Amino acid sequence: MANGLFGIDHSNRTDKQHWTKNCFNSSFPTSLACYMMEENIPAIYAHLKKIDGKLQVVCDEISIRDVFRCGNLHAKELEFDFEST
């Protein structure tokens, strides 16, 4: 992580690219999510739910492990391919 961001050790971007104008917008939230995952900090998950026949916004907590679907892997074991198919 000398020049990179927390948790993004395997990526299709170089350490310097993470800090550029259009890459930082997706690299930083990914890094923050990696930190949250390692510290077991859940994210707030806002979604629509039908309640009494009406759609309402409901906020729940969701683990970053569930968001990444990574099981028991650590952030340093994940690979992030930004803007790839």
C-alpha positions as CSV (number, residue, x, y, z in Angstrom):
1,M,0.0,0.0,0.0
2,A,3.0,2.3,-0.3
3,N,1.4,4.4,-3.0
4,G,-1.9,2.7,-3.4
5,L,-5.1,2.6,-1.4
6,F,-6.1,0.3,1.5
7,G,-7.1,-3.2,0.4
8,I,-6.5,-2.7,-3.3
9,D,-3.4,-4.9,-3.8
10,H,-4.5,-6.7,-7.0
11,S,-6.0,-4.4,-9.6
12,N,-5.9,-3.6,-13.3
13,R,-4.8,-0.1,-12.2
14,T,-1.3,0.9,-11.2
15,D,-0.8,2.5,-7.7
16,K,-0.5,5.9,-9.4
17,Q,-3.6,5.5,-11.5
18,H,-5.8,5.2,-8.4
19,W,-5.0,8.8,-7.6
20,T,-5.9,10.3,-11.0
21,K,-9.0,12.4,-11.7
22,N,-11.4,9.8,-13.1
23,C,-10.0,6.8,-11.3
24,F,-10.1,8.1,-7.7
25,N,-13.9,8.3,-7.9
26,S,-14.2,4.5,-8.0
27,S,-10.9,3.5,-6.3
28,F,-11.5,5.4,-3.1
29,P,-15.0,4.0,-2.3
30,T,-13.6,0.5,-3.0
31,S,-10.7,1.1,-0.6
32,L,-13.1,2.4,2.0
33,A,-15.3,-0.7,1.6
34,C,-12.2,-2.9,2.0
35,Y,-11.4,-1.0,5.3
36,M,-15.0,-1.4,6.4
37,M,-14.8,-5.2,5.6
38,E,-11.6,-5.7,7.5
39,E,-13.0,-3.8,10.6
40,N,-16.4,-5.5,10.4
41,I,-18.2,-2.2,9.8
42,P,-21.5,-2.7,8.0
43,A,-22.8,-0.5,5.3
44,I,-26.2,1.1,5.2
45,Y,-28.3,-0.5,2.5
46,A,-31.2,1.6,1.2
47,H,-33.8,-0.2,-0.9
48,L,-37.4,-0.2,-1.8
49,K,-39.9,-2.5,-0.1
50,K,-43.6,-2.8,-0.5
51,I,-45.3,-2.0,2.8
52,D,-49.1,-1.9,3.0
53,G,-49.3,-1.8,-0.8
54,K,-47.0,1.2,-1.1
55,L,-43.3,1.3,-2.0
56,Q,-41.2,2.8,0.8
57,V,-37.5,3.3,1.3
58,V,-36.2,1.0,3.9
59,C,-32.7,1.2,5.3
60,D,-30.9,-1.9,6.6
61,E,-27.3,-2.9,7.4
62,I,-25.4,-5.1,5.0
63,S,-21.9,-6.5,5.5
64,I,-19.3,-5.6,2.9
65,R,-18.5,-9.3,2.6
66,D,-22.1,-9.7,1.3
67,V,-21.6,-6.8,-1.1
68,F,-18.4,-8.2,-2.5
69,R,-19.6,-11.9,-2.3
70,C,-16.1,-12.8,-1.1
71,G,-16.8,-15.3,1.7
72,N,-13.9,-15.4,4.2
73,L,-11.3,-13.8,1.9
74,H,-9.4,-10.8,3.1
75,A,-9.3,-7.5,1.1
76,K,-5.6,-8.3,0.1
77,E,-6.8,-11.5,-1.5
78,L,-9.4,-9.8,-3.7
79,E,-8.8,-8.6,-7.3
80,F,-10.5,-5.4,-8.5
81,D,-10.8,-4.9,-12.2
82,F,-12.2,-1.4,-12.7
83,E,-14.1,-0.6,-15.9
84,S,-13.7,-4.2,-17.2
85,T,-16.2,-6.7,-18.5
